[in-house]
Amino acid sequence: MHICHVNLARNFRGGERQTQLLIEQLAAHDITQTLVCRQDSPLRQALSDVEDLGIVTADQMWAGHRRMPPVDLVHAHEARAVHWAWLHAKLHDTPYILTRRVPQPVKNKWFNRRTYGGAATAVAISSPIEAHLKARHWCPVTRIPSALSHFTRNMTVVETLRHRFEGRYVIGHVGALVDRHKGQSLIIETARRLADTHPDIVFLMLGSGEDEARFKRESEGLDNVVWEGFQSNVGDYLAAMDLFVFPSRNEGLGSTLLDVMDAEVPIIASNVDGIPDIVIDDDSGVLIAPNDANALHDAVLALKDDPARGARLTRGACQRLEAFTPESMASHYRILYAQLLGNTDR
């Protein structure tokens, strides 16, 4: 079986992490793989250790098709990749599937109807995305959730971080600094309200993005907000956190939360889109109304003052992780690939 993965994103965000995890897991099985990506794609470096992974360069939907070896199935991992896969099917009659990771509705346009309608199946990572795609009636739909990353820890770095924030209650956040998506301005507002009443609390913010300069201006003068920038060793930082907040305004699933659960850090997250597929309120975390800084403020203080509840929530979270491992995700995709190919190589 030869699978071609297509991801034409410029940056490395949640979808690219999931593409990496799947390719790494499939490499352990008898599956030949090719990756179609941009010349500047961070996936090239992230997957440099995967043996026998062919890479084809394509910056646009019409590029790379002639350089492609014969493959059995194309797997499109983001929107532009769907267009590429559709064109490749037209040129070479190769079936394709797509994974939809974002909660925004697919616009009912002619080209979307053609590209989604041409797919052998669409994969939704969460229940709201699945419901939306099924309502479109463009192609068969199945659900396979994203996976946690199994981040490793360097205990020397972890101890350095803990020493750096010694005596502080560390509330963490990891995500692209894009307020319309991740809602970090709500964290800044909460930090401003807590600066005088709870000086022991510090908000540790990891990530970069288009709103970074604006956030730093808005939080100027607040010594309880630390902008750490993009960090590749997320596991080390999670180990130094006492609480994690995720006030997203929209979220396909929120796979970062799986890594937080794996690190046994209690969670406060927005009750929006696919997040409730992961976080069950008062069982594996705390859900709050989206766009509500008051709710975030109150939930932070409630969990800080009740460590026993936080411990109970992390235990509940860990019990849910078996369904969200990279091995489980890859197993579901392997079964899907085999079903679509009639259980035999083409």
C-alpha positions in Angstrom: 0.0 0.0 0.0 1.4 3.4 -1.1 -0.2 6.4 0.6 0.5 10.0 -0.5 0.0 12.6 2.2 -0.5 16.2 1.0 -0.1 19.2 3.3 0.6 22.6 1.6 0.6 24.7 4.8 3.3 27.3 5.3 3.5 27.1 9.1 3.5 24.3 11.7 0.4 24.2 13.7 -2.0 21.5 15.0 -2.8 20.1 11.6 0.8 19.7 10.7 1.6 18.1 14.0 -1.2 15.5 13.3 0.2 14.9 9.8 3.6 14.3 11.3 2.3 11.9 14.0 0.3 9.9 11.4 3.2 9.5 9.0 5.5 8.5 11.9 3.1 5.8 13.1 2.4 4.5 9.6 6.2 4.2 9.0 6.2 1.3 11.5 3.9 -0.7 9.3 4.2 -2.1 5.8 3.0 1.1 4.2 5.0 3.1 1.6 4.6 6.8 2.0 5.1 10.0 0.0 4.6 13.5 1.3 3.7 16.4 -0.9 4.5 19.8 0.7 5.9 23.2 0.1 9.6 23.8 -0.4 9.7 25.8 2.9 7.4 23.4 4.8 8.5 22.8 8.5 7.3 19.2 7.9 10.5 18.4 6.0 12.6 18.9 9.1 10.0 17.4 11.4 10.0 14.2 9.4 13.6 14.0 8.4 14.2 10.9 10.6 11.4 8.9 8.9 13.1 6.3 6.6 12.0 5.8 3.0 9.6 8.8 3.1 9.5 10.3 -0.4 9.0 14.0 -0.6 7.6 15.9 -3.6 7.6 19.7 -3.7 4.4 21.5 -4.5 3.7 25.1 -3.6 0.5 25.3 -5.5 -2.4 22.9 -6.4 -1.1 22.5 -10.0 2.5 21.7 -9.0 4.2 18.4 -8.4 1.9 16.1 -10.2 4.4 15.0 -12.9 7.0 14.2 -10.3 4.7 11.9 -8.3 5.4 8.2 -8.3 2.3 5.9 -8.7 0.4 5.7 -5.5 -2.7 3.9 -4.3 -4.4 6.7 -2.3 -3.9 10.4 -1.7 -4.7 11.8 1.8 -5.3 15.6 1.9 -4.6 17.1 5.3 -5.8 20.7 4.8 -7.9 22.8 2.5 -5.3 23.6 -0.3 -4.3 19.9 -0.2 -7.9 19.0 -1.1 -7.6 21.0 -4.2 -4.3 19.3 -5.1 -5.8 15.9 -4.5 -8.8 16.6 -6.7 -6.6 17.8 -9.6 -4.3 14.7 -9.1 -7.4 12.5 -9.3 -8.4 14.2 -12.6 -4.9 13.7 -14.0 -4.1 10.2 -12.8 -7.4 8.7 -11.6 -6.0 8.2 -8.1 -8.7 8.1 -5.3 -8.3 10.5 -2.4 -9.6 11.2 1.1 -9.5 14.4 3.1 -9.3 15.3 6.7 -11.3 18.3 7.9 -9.8 19.9 11.1 -11.4 23.3 11.4 -15.0 24.0 12.6 -15.9 26.7 10.1 -18.5 25.5 7.6 -17.3 24.6 4.2 -18.8 27.3 1.9 -21.4 25.9 -0.5 -19.5 26.9 -3.7 -19.2 25.0 -7.0 -15.5 24.2 -6.5 -16.0 23.0 -2.9 -18.8 20.7 -4.1 -16.5 19.3 -6.8 -13.5 18.8 -4.6 -15.3 17.4 -1.6 -17.7 15.4 -3.8 -14.8 13.8 -5.5 -13.4 12.4 -2.3 -13.7 8.7 -1.5 -14.5 9.9 2.1 -14.1 12.8 4.4 -12.6 12.4 7.8 -13.8 14.7 10.6 -11.7 15.1 13.7 -14.7 16.0 16.0 -18.4 15.6 16.3 -19.5 19.1 15.1 -17.3 18.9 12.0 -18.7 15.4 11.3 -22.3 16.7 11.7 -21.6 19.6 9.3 -20.0 17.5 6.6 -22.8 15.0 6.8 -25.4 17.7 6.4 -23.6 18.8 3.1 -24.2 15.3 1.6 -21.2 15.7 -0.6 -19.3 12.5 0.2 -19.2 9.8 2.9 -18.0 11.0 6.3 -16.3 9.2 9.2 -14.8 10.5 12.4 -11.2 9.9 13.5 -10.0 12.2 16.3 -6.6 13.8 16.5 -3.9 12.4 18.8 -1.8 13.5 21.6 1.9 13.9 21.0 3.5 12.0 23.9 5.9 14.9 24.5 9.2 13.9 26.2 10.6 15.9 29.1 14.2 17.0 29.9 14.1 17.1 33.6 17.0 19.5 33.8 15.0 22.0 31.8 11.9 21.2 33.8 13.7 21.9 37.1 15.1 25.1 35.7 11.6 26.3 34.8 10.3 25.4 38.2 13.1 27.2 39.9 12.4 30.2 37.6 8.8 30.4 38.8 9.4 29.2 42.3 6.7 30.5 44.7 4.3 31.3 41.8 1.1 29.6 40.7 1.8 29.0 37.0 -1.2 29.2 34.6 -0.1 28.1 31.1 -1.4 28.6 27.6 0.0 27.1 24.3 -1.4 28.3 21.0 -0.9 30.5 18.0 -1.3 34.1 19.0 -4.4 34.8 17.0 -7.1 36.3 19.1 -10.1 35.6 16.8 -9.2 31.9 17.1 -7.5 31.3 20.5 -9.0 34.2 22.5 -5.8 35.2 24.4 -7.1 38.7 25.0 -9.4 37.1 27.6 -6.3 35.8 29.4 -4.8 39.2 29.4 -8.0 40.7 30.9 -8.0 38.0 33.6 -4.4 38.6 34.4 -5.1 42.4 34.8 -7.9 41.7 37.3 -5.7 39.3 39.3 -2.5 41.3 39.3 -3.2 43.0 42.6 -5.5 40.5 44.3 -3.4 37.4 43.6 0.3 38.5 43.0 1.4 34.8 43.2 -0.3 33.9 39.9 1.7 34.2 36.7 0.4 33.5 33.2 3.0 31.7 31.0 2.1 32.1 27.3 3.7 30.0 24.6 3.3 30.6 20.9 3.7 33.2 18.2 1.4 34.7 15.6 -0.1 37.7 14.0 -1.4 39.3 17.2 1.8 39.0 19.2 2.8 42.6 19.1 -0.7 43.7 20.0 -0.9 41.3 23.0 2.4 42.6 24.3 1.2 46.2 24.1 -2.1 45.3 25.9 -0.2 43.5 28.7 2.5 46.1 29.1 3.1 46.8 32.8 1.7 43.5 33.9 4.4 41.5 35.6 2.1 38.5 35.9 2.1 37.8 32.1 5.2 36.2 30.5 5.4 35.9 26.7 7.7 33.0 26.0 7.4 32.8 22.2 7.3 29.6 20.2 8.9 26.7 22.0 9.5 23.3 20.5 10.0 21.7 24.0 6.3 22.1 25.0 6.5 19.0 27.2 9.1 20.7 29.5 6.8 23.7 29.9 3.7 21.7 30.6 5.5 19.9 33.4 6.1 23.3 35.1 2.4 24.4 34.9 -0.1 24.2 37.7 -3.2 25.0 35.5 -3.8 25.3 31.8 -6.3 27.7 30.3 -7.7 27.5 26.7 -10.3 30.2 26.1 -10.6 29.5 22.3 -13.4 31.2 20.4 -13.5 28.4 17.8 -11.6 25.1 17.8 -11.9 22.0 15.6 -10.9 19.7 18.4 -8.1 21.3 20.5 -5.5 18.6 20.3 -3.2 20.6 22.5 -5.6 19.7 25.4 -4.7 16.1 24.9 -1.0 16.9 25.6 -2.0 18.9 28.7 -4.0 15.9 29.9 -1.1 13.6 29.3 1.0 16.0 31.4 -1.6 15.7 34.2 -2.3 19.4 34.3 -5.9 20.5 35.1 -7.7 22.3 32.3 -10.1 25.2 31.9 -11.4 25.5 28.3 -14.2 27.0 26.3 -17.3 25.0 25.7 -17.2 25.5 21.9 -17.0 23.4 18.8 -15.0 20.2 19.2 -13.5 20.9 22.7 -16.4 19.0 24.5 -15.3 15.9 22.6 -12.2 16.0 24.8 -13.1 17.9 27.9 -16.1 16.6 29.9 -17.1 19.3 32.3 -16.2 18.5 35.9 -14.9 15.1 34.9 -11.8 15.7 32.8 -11.6 19.5 33.0 -13.7 22.7 33.4 -15.8 24.1 30.6 -16.7 27.8 30.5 -18.8 29.9 28.1 -16.7 31.2 25.2 -15.8 35.0 25.1 -16.5 35.3 28.8 -13.6 36.8 30.8 -15.6 36.8 34.0 -16.2 33.0 33.7 -12.4 32.5 33.1 -11.5 34.6 36.1 -13.9 32.8 38.4 -12.9 29.3 37.2 -9.2 30.1 37.7 -9.7 31.1 41.3 -12.0 28.2 42.0 -9.5 25.6 40.8 -6.6 27.4 42.4 -8.3 27.2 45.8 -9.3 23.5 45.3 -6.3 21.4 44.5 -8.2 18.2 45.3 -10.6 19.0 42.6 -7.8 19.7 40.2 -6.3 16.3 41.0 -9.6 14.6 40.4 -10.0 16.2 37.0 -6.5 15.2 35.9 -7.3 11.6 36.9 -10.5 11.7 34.9 -8.6 13.2 31.9 -6.0 10.5 31.9 -8.7 7.8 31.8 -9.9 9.2 28.5 -6.5 9.3 26.7 -6.5 5.8 25.3 -8.8 6.8 22.5 -6.5 9.7 21.5 -3.1 8.0 21.2 -1.1 8.2 17.9 -1.3 4.5 17.7 -5.1 4.6 17.9 -5.3 7.3 15.2 -3.0 5.5 12.9 -4.9 2.2 13.4 -8.2 3.8 12.4 -6.6 5.3 9.3 -5.0 2.0 8.3 -8.4 0.3 8.5 -10.0 3.1 6.4 -7.2 3.0 3.8 -7.6 -0.8 3.5 -11.4 -0.6 3.2 -11.2 2.0 0.5 -8.7 0.0 -1.5 -10.6 -3.3 -1.1 -8.0 -4.7 1.3 -5.5 -5.2 -1.5 -2.8 -3.1 -3.1 -3.9 -1.5 -6.3 
